[in-house]
Amino acid sequence: MEKAKISSSQLFILMVLFELGSALLVPLAIDAKQDAWLAILLGMVFSFVLLLVYHKLYLYYPDLLPTEYMQKILGKAMGTVLAFVYILYFMYDASRVLRDFGEMLLAFAYPDTPLFIASALLMLVIIYTIRKGIEVIARSGELLFIFMYILAVAGFILIVSSGLIDFKNLQPVLEEGLFPVLKVVFTQTLYFPFTEVVVFTMILPYLNNPKKAKMTMLCATGLSGINLIITMLINVCVLGVSLTARSQFPLLSTVQTIQVANFLERLDVFFMLALIISIFFKICLLFYAAVVGTANLFKVKSPSRLSYPLGLGVLFLSITIASNVQEHIHEGLKVAMFALHIPLLVIIPPLLLLVAFFKNRKKHRENTFS
């Protein structure tokens, strides 16, 4: 671990930016149709349980990174293998978000630019940032968080002023009952983006006030969930269910419809800045976790040395991960969801907590009797 500390407010900002990330881009939970907002709400609420699991593991080992306490819980060999799997997962997830960024940039701003160039430019900035350490990432988050929210509020006011919102698009509520909504919750919104915050188990040991960790995590998830709910409500109200589902990036499509007094229009490029900020921090935190985890696992004294080779790995993986956008989306919703998200975010952490609970109880008994 680097010798650095971040405050609870900085952790809060980083978590909000991370959870918004690429979730603002995609038609999140649109399989639930006009009830997408409800699927996001329930996904957020259910994710609180898993957040408490991640937090409890942190309380058992407050000064250790997961790559270290996995070895204490499961033993050297098995713990090392599992830690390595999580490092690969962080790199894979970072490459997926980087691909989202590249596709967005090419679709809306630079259609003639090669995907590799667009992704490589962002990756270079990310490598530079993580070499500066978690404190610099956190301070950058504080600065850009304010700018992003100013853009968000301005966008909301402009959409309302344009008279684009039609609440009839949200009706009927629960047209097909609660089951389709719950299906979307347990196949999509529980994992993306809420329980992806498992990456923050690599950041929590840097927190200067551990007592505030739980409330900070829950509040940050609550705020980002509310933001995503409002975003999907606006998308469906403006575009309708059908167009939202067909749109590759519905939020930008919504912003494109803004027209105030025949003067303010075509603001999608301007609002791409807000999306780029959140995507930047999501990739940054995932990549930082991968670099620090690798350095810790393989006893590399200077983690910054790993940033270039691992950064190149993330960049090339983002290009080769899928041959087109449709394949990329299918892999994210179907393959990655069941092969990676469910076991690594939902199944393994509670099992680790269970083993840690019995180990710590046994240790406590031995100390008591001795």
ABEGO torsion letter per residue (X at the ends): XBBBBBBAAAAAAAAAAAAAEAAAABBBGAAAEAAAAAAAAAAAAAAAAAAAAAAAAAAABAABBAAAAAAAAAEAAAAAAAAAAAAAAAAAAAAAAAAAAAAAAAAAABAABBAAAAAAAAAAAAAAAAAAEAAAAAAAAAAAAAAAAAAAAAAAAAAAAAGABBAAAAOBBGAAEAAAAAAAAAAAAAAOAAAAAAAAAAAAAABABAAAAAAAAAAAAAAAAAAAAAAAAAAAAAAEAAAAAABABAAAAAAAABBBGGABBGAAAAAAAAAAAAAAAAAAAAAAAAAAAAAAAAGBABAAAAAAAAAAAAAAAAAAABABAAAAAAAAAAAAAAAAAAAAAAAAAAAAAAAAAAAAAAAAAAAAAX
